[in-house]
Each structure stands twice: as structure tokens, then as C-alpha cells.
Amino acid sequence: MPKPPGPQYTSGHEVNADGSVDFACSTDVELWPWLALPPQHPIVLQTQNFWSSIGASDALGNMDPDKWSALTWTDWVCGPPDCGPAVRGHYRTTRLDDDKLAFQIVLFDAADRTIATMLGKGVVFRTRNFEQWRDEAKHETEVEAPHADFTYADRALLNLTEREQPLVGPLVVDNAEALITKANGLPPGHPYFSGSGDHVNSTHLAEAARQVASLVLEGAPFRVTGGEMDMRRYIELGCPFRLVIEASDDDAITLALSQLDKDRATISLRFERL
């Protein structure tokens, strides 16, 4: 995929002999408003995952304008809760237990504490007919799923800061619906989100899952300590999707995501109450 235009979150890339990359992270909150959130917030980590992998791939010469990539799986583990914002990171490729190739990103604060260790893998495909394929998929959801009467959950139960927006509806037994649109899923409506606006991205999904966990905890404060997302199909903007609780206990939750009755993704979060 082509390198995104405009400012880059990472800089000073140094490619090491083993193919890993060291880089610096921006701490400019005006340029990157999501940095106003706690350093281990899912929105922050998933956004850093994107920008860090883009920067490292560009430093390695792996950006191809004739191909497109999509993150299909990611796992992350947070470090101690008192970490500050990321000032540097380390990127490398690794092999998972199933011997599949993945990337690993480790972020560090100014005291050299590990904020989070993230793994990810994806698919690469050529851009030929990509726009036509995506237009057809988006048109299907627009026709089949009107959402004018969607009701969002009470903000008081979602552990939101003043500038964040609800993404999910009330919890009904073991599930909740979510609706992410360009109004609540992109700036200026939601200043902490970013993306192409083509589809619901990994940052949206992680935050929607966090909001469902907050509903399960009845609005009690908590910290996400890690998670895993297996994303099998695109979820479209502007069309409700469902998050069904498959498993839940005192410090973890697993959600199955579907849209228009089609399986889309599975998300697990680990957390601790504050």
C-alpha cells in the first residue's frame, strides 16, 4: 500500500542488521489528539500499531503502491499501569506458534518501561478492482440495514472521557449492538479516531469491545491489560453490528462479532478493575 500522506507518527528509523527497526514516537498531542488518552488505552495502542508498522515497513522498503494490506489478527499485552506515553519503539518480524510470519512491536516510555508488546499479521492483495469490490459491499449494507432509530448506551456506563463518543447500544442479556458512522467514528465527531473511512477498523473494534466490557462491569472503572482480535471480514461503517458475549469472568471477556447475520470477527479483552 502507498505510504499515507501527511505527518508521520514515527521518525528516526534505524534498520538493524537483523532486519528489525528502532524508531522514535511523537508526543505531540496537538498533532495526534489520541495521545491525550492513557498510554495503554486500546484506541492509543491500536493506532500506534498501525503507524508503527507503516513507518517500519517504509524504512525496510516494503511499501508497494500496487498492493493493499489489511490487518487480520493482533494480540497485545500491556506493561505496568504507571507507564508514561511512548517515546520509542522496536519493530521486528517473528514466527507464531503455527509458524506463520507476524510482526512484533514493543513500545517504551521515557523511563524505558515497556508500555505494550503487540503482535500482528495480515493479508496483502493487489488494488485492482478493490474500489469496485468495496463499493458493492458498502452498498449492500446501506440497502439492508437502515439505522435511523439506533439508541446508544448511557455514557455513564461506558467509562468515556468528555470528547469520546458511544459506539454501542445497551447490553441486552448477552449481547449489544454497535453502530459506527463517520459522525462518531472519525474526526471531528470523534477526535481520537482516524482511518480511511472505508470501513470499521481495528481501533474502532477494540474500542467497541472495551465499551461492551464496561457495560458488563456496570460502568465500574477498569484498565484493559491485553487482548486479541481475529478479524475475518470487513465490518462496514454506517451499518449496525452485533457483539455477543461468548465467555466472561472477573477479568476477561470474549465477544463474537457479526453484521447482517454474517460472522465477522472475534475479540477477547483482559482487564483489571481500578
PyMOL commands that set and color helices and strands:
alter all, ss='L'
color gray80, all
select helices_A, chain A and resi 33-36+42-59+130-144+155-157+182-185+202-216
alter helices_A, ss='H'
color red, helices_A
select strands_A, chain A and resi 10-15+21-25+67-78+86-95+101-109+114-126+175-178+222-231+241-249+252-259+262-273
alter strands_A, ss='S'
color yellow, strands_A
deselect
rebuild
show_as cartoon
